[in-house]
């Protein structure tokens, strides 16, 4: 299950830690976090899944839920090989889910 439908207080801290209160199957809430640097990289100014360390070459990292609450979006300025900043976004629901109150990363989309 994509995480944002069963989450509250979603935010990105320190430019790469996704945090939220996620609802468990029994209805209780759990404080959860996932380090996006372990799953997202920067390939010449573009977000890539199954990469690492995007935050090391990013600025203005922030999180929003867009389109009537349907799309959890990570936005940032990513730098390419020439040092040019590229404004990019990534739909986190493609790979991040809620597994009984904990963030879960899926290697397939």
C-alpha positions in Angstrom: 0.0 0.0 0.0 1.4 3.4 -0.9 2.2 5.2 2.3 0.6 8.6 2.0 -3.0 7.3 2.2 -2.4 6.0 5.7 0.0 8.7 7.0 0.0 12.0 8.8 2.6 14.6 9.5 4.7 13.6 6.5 7.9 15.5 6.0 11.5 15.2 4.8 14.1 16.1 7.5 17.8 16.8 6.9 17.2 16.7 3.1 16.9 12.9 3.0 15.0 11.4 5.9 11.3 10.8 5.1 9.3 10.8 8.4 5.6 10.3 9.1 3.2 8.7 11.5 2.0 5.6 9.7 -1.2 3.7 10.5 -0.8 0.0 11.4 -3.3 -2.7 10.5 -4.9 -2.5 13.9 -5.5 1.2 13.6 -2.7 2.3 15.9 -0.2 4.9 14.7 3.6 4.4 14.5 6.4 7.0 14.1 8.3 5.8 11.1 11.3 7.0 9.0 13.3 5.9 6.0 16.6 7.3 4.7 15.9 8.1 1.1 19.7 8.3 0.4 19.7 4.5 0.6 17.3 4.2 -2.3 17.5 7.3 -4.5 20.5 8.6 -6.4 21.4 11.5 -8.7 22.3 10.5 -12.3 23.6 13.7 -13.9 20.9 15.9 -12.5 18.1 13.3 -12.5 16.5 11.3 -9.7 17.1 7.5 -10.1 15.6 4.7 -8.0 18.0 2.0 -6.7 20.7 4.6 -6.4 22.3 6.2 -3.4 23.2 9.5 -1.9 21.1 12.0 -4.0 21.1 14.5 -1.1 24.9 15.0 -1.4 24.3 16.8 -4.7 20.9 18.4 -4.1 19.5 21.7 -2.7 16.0 22.9 -1.8 14.8 19.3 -1.0 11.2 19.3 0.0 8.1 17.1 0.1 4.5 17.9 -1.0 1.3 15.9 -1.6 -0.1 17.1 -4.9 -3.2 16.6 -7.1 -6.0 16.4 -4.4 -3.7 14.4 -2.1 -3.0 11.7 -4.7 0.7 12.1 -5.4 3.5 12.2 -2.7 6.3 14.2 -4.5 9.9 14.7 -3.5 11.2 17.9 -5.1 14.8 19.1 -5.3 17.4 20.9 -7.3 19.9 18.3 -8.5 23.3 19.1 -9.9 24.6 17.6 -13.1 28.2 16.8 -14.0 28.8 20.4 -15.1 27.5 21.8 -11.8 24.2 23.1 -13.3 21.1 22.8 -11.1 18.1 20.9 -12.5 14.7 21.2 -10.8 13.4 17.7 -10.5 10.6 15.7 -8.9 10.0 12.1 -8.0 6.7 10.3 -7.1 7.6 8.5 -3.9 4.5 6.2 -4.1 6.2 4.4 -7.0 8.5 2.6 -4.5 7.7 3.6 -0.9 4.9 1.9 0.9 3.4 1.4 4.4 3.9 -2.1 5.8 2.0 -2.2 9.0 3.2 1.1 10.3 6.7 1.0 8.8 8.1 2.4 5.6 8.9 -0.2 3.1 11.0 0.2 -0.1 10.1 -1.9 -3.1 12.8 -2.5 -5.8 10.1 -2.8 -8.4 7.6 -0.2 -9.5 
